[in-house]
Amino acid sequence: MDPDVWNFAVVMTVIIASLGGLAGIWIVTRWALAATKRKETAPSRLDDARLEQLQQSVDSIAIEVERMSEAQRFSAKLLAGREAESRIPR
């Protein structure tokens, strides 16, 4: 076989192998990025459970704050009633 033909065949084999390797790397990279995006966009059950627990906590805090404000209003009304009674001369 002619040495020039042999050199051409070796060079073409190296070029094809290099392009195939680069194409494989590109495909695997795209696949990995797509898999990462799918994982990020899909809500997990753990997040749902945490969100539900947070919702319950906020609801219970809101109820307690409402109770405290109602107690404060009641106390203020009682104090206002006492002041009115003490101002009346006897």
Contacts in CASP RR format, 6 or more apart in sequence:
PFRMAT RR
TARGET T0000
AUTHOR 0000-0000-0000
METHOD contacts of the structure
MODEL  1
MDPDVWNFAVVMTVIIASLGGLAGIWIVTRWALAATKRKETAPSRLDDAR
LEQLQQSVDSIAIEVERMSEAQRFSAKLLAGREAESRIPR
END
